Amino acid sequence: MSVIRSEIRPGAYYDSVVLMQLQRALTELPGVEDAGVVMGTDANKELLAQVDLLTPEAQAAAADDLVIVVKAESEEAALAALAQVDELLKRRRSKASQEFRPKTLESATQFLPDAHWVLISVPGRYAAGVARDALRLGKHVFLYSDNVALEDEIALKEEAAKKGLLVMGPDCGTAIINGVGLGFANRVRRGPIGVVAAAGTGLQTVTSRIHQLGSGISQAIGTGGRDLSEKVGARTTLAGLDVLARDPETRVIVVISKPPAPAVAERVLRAARATGKPVVVNFVGYTPTTPPTGNITYASTLDEAARVAVALVQQVGEDAPLTWDTSAFAAGQRYLRGLYSGGTLAYEALLVLRDLLPSLYTNLHMEGVAELSNPMRSEKHTIVDLGEDVFTVGRLHPMMDNDLRIRRLHQEAADPDVAVILMDVVLGYGAHPDPASELAPAVEEAKEQAAREGRHLEVVVTVVGTEDDPQNLDAQVMSFDAAGARVFTDHVAAVRYAGYLARMLDPEVGTVPVSLEAFHAPFAAINVGLESFAESLQAQGASVVQVDWRPPAGGNERLMALLAKMKGR
């Protein structure tokens, strides 16, 4: 007759992989018919009861107690099996073991100071607390844990946005950062395609297909399955799009999600358009109401998303990627001022910037953009068409006469809140015979004046024309470049460069841009939870330190709340 014996170890925490290994090892011992090794939660007790392994001792166990149950053919076999538990745990110890295992995130950070990431896979009731500690230490979070409260997810992502950090998850199973797979990820080659996905297996499917089709992945950012819900509002998806828009290694972007909330889907599509890069969108089971326009392509399947992305890579030019640096600007510099001679280009600038910048003003008419109360004075971020009637009464159009624009340039440059000035210079017959001869010295003077006042002024100039124009395109570009301007011949690229720069400087945006350093530095992470995740990171050549984590306060809810209060949570 079979005998069931159990052992309860109060407060002894092991991750689920170790428990699975121990359970399998026990069932392989002589005379053992079945075994159960679980933490003493109510759900696990129900599982033990379903297989007739729930003993009175196991029923009385607390949620943070280790429960070991053995069913054997005899009393001797059962007791012999329980006597080997410690030896089996030692033998099955993860390959990620190390002589020193820090017990806290703080000590782990000292042990591996280059770690930008914290991987968290502890039980859901503790996961938010660990994630808060990681954010407090300035670390990005890969939150694999599920059963995290929705209000905790929202709070964590809001806190991350204020600090320029990412929270991928909760319930995020997959990501690829700088060539290293996190959680469940496939080995794929590096390449020019970036992915943002609110679907773990969707991310794996698309990245694998991209690899099979001969291309590769720059970064693949998981968000967690609830990110595109109405309450979470795509916080990580939008941050991920912003990262990939600024990432010089990413040329094409793929966005994947299970059916999103309609209003959130439209918000994501607006952000995708604002990236300026080709974006392939696959909202599984959902058809966006907005037709595909500009840089947006819809895919109906995951395979199609991968194929379209690979095809788009072939169509994207090899121009040098844009980079953004805000370190030179003084405190308080934040606003963009656009001084246009062409109304059509001004409208195009507004179309791009209204999805990037808050508090955008103009003297034109466009939905979603405020009108200036006085076109002679800019407000916050402003795009002004100097070719409008109010400016041309009794004077030549600004394509022929630079005087008005030079005056407005100096006016804007004198504003200590201004960081970026955006201008168009249109060449051709009928235009000013040599606009750079007047505008370039004005640009140089404005920049020098700002420098004397301790400010940096970024002047972005789009030159429209050809090498056969009377003004000579190359000569004009060289003059503005020599004056210290950032010169483009692609207007939309110029606007996006200026817009993202202003967005990164403006606190009204409500978020701090995520630094690209963590996506380009050698991957290093702190792992809290499943040791198998640390093993996979080590196998990929990444630096990782495993925290010897235990539930705080032994899992006592009252003491946990007291500890959290003491930490200021």
Sequence and secondary structure as in RCSB ss.txt:
>XXXX:A:sequence
MSVIRSEIRPGAYYDSVVLMQLQRALTELPGVEDAGVVMGTDANKELLAQVDLLTPEAQAAAADDLVIVVKAESE
EAALAALAQVDELLKRRRSKASQEFRPKTLESATQFLPDAHWVLISVPGRYAAGVARDALRLGKHVFLYSDNVAL
EDEIALKEEAAKKGLLVMGPDCGTAIINGVGLGFANRVRRGPIGVVAAAGTGLQTVTSRIHQLGSGISQAIGTGG
RDLSEKVGARTTLAGLDVLARDPETRVIVVISKPPAPAVAERVLRAARATGKPVVVNFVGYTPTTPPTGNITYAS
TLDEAARVAVALVQQVGEDAPLTWDTSAFAAGQRYLRGLYSGGTLAYEALLVLRDLLPSLYTNLHMEGVAELSNP
MRSEKHTIVDLGEDVFTVGRLHPMMDNDLRIRRLHQEAADPDVAVILMDVVLGYGAHPDPASELAPAVEEAKEQA
AREGRHLEVVVTVVGTEDDPQNLDAQVMSFDAAGARVFTDHVAAVRYAGYLARMLDPEVGTVPVSLEAFHAPFAA
INVGLESFAESLQAQGASVVQVDWRPPAGGNERLMALLAKMKGR
>XXXX:A:secstr
  EEEEEEETT    HHHHHHHHHHHHTSTTEEEEEEEE  HHHHHHHHHTT   HHHHT  TTSEEEEEEESSH
HHHHHHHHTHHHHHHHT  TT  S   SSHHHHHHHSTT  EEEE S HHHHHHHHHHHHHTT EEEE      H
HHHHHHHHHHHHHT  EE SS  EEEETTEEEES     EEEEEEEEE HHHHHHHHHHHHHTT  EEEEEE  T
TTTSTTTTTHHHHHHHHHHHH TT SEEEEEESS  HHHHHHHHHHHHHH S EEEEETT   SS   TTEEE S
SHHHHHHHHHHHHHHS          TTS TT  EEEEEES HHHHHHHHHHHTTT SSEEESS  TTSEE SST
TS  SEEEEETTSHHHHTTS  TTT  HHHHHHHHHHHT TTEEEEEEEEE STTS S HHHHHHHHHHHHHHHH
HHTT   EEEEEEE  TTSTT HHHHHHHHHHTT EEES HHHHHHHHHHHHHHH GGG S    SHHHHS  EE
EEES HHHHHHHHHTT EEEE     GGGG HHHHHHHHHHTT 
